[in-house]
Structures are given as C-alpha cells and as structure tokens.
Amino acid sequence: MELLLTLTGIITGMLSGFFGIGGGTVLVPMLLLIGYGMIEAIGISIMQMVFSSVYGSYLNYKKGSLIVDDGIYVGLGGFVGGYLSGSFSDSIPPIYLKYTFVLFVLYALYRLLTSKHHTEESERRSVSKALLLGIGTVIGFFAISIGVGGSIVLTPLLAGFLHYPLKKAISAGLFFVIFSSIAGLTGRLLHGEIALYDGAIVGAGSLIGVYIGIHLKEIIDARKLRFLLVVMYLAVLGVLIYKIVTASA
C-alpha cells in the first residue's frame, strides 16, 4: 500500500505543479478508486496539498512566475474560509460533497472555456483588497470542505476576471492553496481525524512530482496548456460521475 500511495503522490504532485491545483481534484477520485471513503480521502488530500503547495510556490517564486501581491489577500481569505470549514463537511452526507465537487469542476470548465487568452503584456484588472479577501474566504470555505485547495475555481477566475496570463494564474492558484490547505489541516486536526501516516506518504511523493510538473509547465505553450487543463478537468469530472453512479446503483 505504501508504494501505491507514493506513486499516487508523485502523479498528484506532477499535476499539481503543472496545472497549479492543490491536487485534490485528482487525488480524491484516485483515493476513492483505491478504496478510501470520501471523508478519509478528503483528509489525506488536504494534508498532501500542504506539501505540494508550499514547495511548488517556492519553485514558482524562484522562476519568477508568481505574483504575490493579489495572492496575499486572496490567500488570507482562503485561510479564514479553510479553517471555518473544519467542522462543516462532517455534518453533510458524503454524496452531497461529491455533488458539490462536480459543480466546482463544471464551473471551472465554464470559466476556462469562456475566458480570453491574456499575454504578459495584458493589463491586469484592478479590484479592491476587500473583494479579493471575500473571494478567497468563499472559495476556501467550500473548497476545503470537499478536499480541494480551491485553485480549480481560482485559476480560471484569475485568468478570466483579473486578466492574468494563464501560467501566472496557475502559479497564483497554487500559492492560494498554501493558505487554504494549512487552515483546512488545522481545522481537521482540531475537529476531526486525518490519516496522518497515509497523508505523509502521499505528500512526500508529491514533492517529487511537483518539481517535475513545474518544470514542464514553464516550457509548454500557453494555448496547449489551456487545452490540457480542459482535458484534465473533463477526466476528473468523468471519474467522479462514475463513482456517484456506481455508489447509488
């Protein structure tokens, strides 16, 4: 089982670094397929996100692709929302969490498909810090409740609403996950249980994958990256719908 969890962490980390996601959008369905329950999968996912987001954001900062200013305010909101979610998901039946997960992925796909392509020379839209804080709080609250970092919604929002170039939106999305995942992990440890050993194995494996994923992200064309993002979201959506259908059959 340890080897399987390590490989799962490496795969998740690669996707996390490449797409700027915390990894929960991929890891939760994979853990469900392995045999974990929804609540267990969410806990392991949150712990893994701490590993991948901290290391991945460090690498993005070193490469100059991370915009920190807006990210701080959105991230602080994510911390508040992520912490408040600690006692939220346990009171909701797992099937409703899965439905919420599906809605998150559908919204992300919509934003990704409808947003225009912005270059490094595009002027970023300026919004109030209070709005950024509010956006982060809402995303962090609902995302951590379903075991994702929130970048699955934030990245398309940054690209479509604030006119970020896609690669910088991806880096900012992963930076946001630091705040939401640490808060979510804190809340889970205080209000519920997390499989710490399993989460540590997956998290350690993800460090290897993140390094590879970020390197690949920097060398790929932005339009190809957008296409691969859409493919990834559709794959995750398909796995989750399959699990919902088979669970209710």
Secondary structure by P-SEA (a helix, b strand, c coil): caaaaaaaaaaaaaaaaaccccccccaaaaaaaacccaaaaaaaaaaaaaaaaaaaaaaaaaacccccaaaaaaaaaaaaaaaaaccccccccaaaaaaaaaaaaaaaaaaaaacccccccbbbbbbbaaaaaaaaaaaaaaaaaacccccaaaaaaaaccccccaaaaaaaaaaaaaaaaaaaaaaaaaccccaaaaaaaaaaaaaaaaaaaaaaaaaccaaaaaaaaaaaaaaaaaaaaaaaaaaac
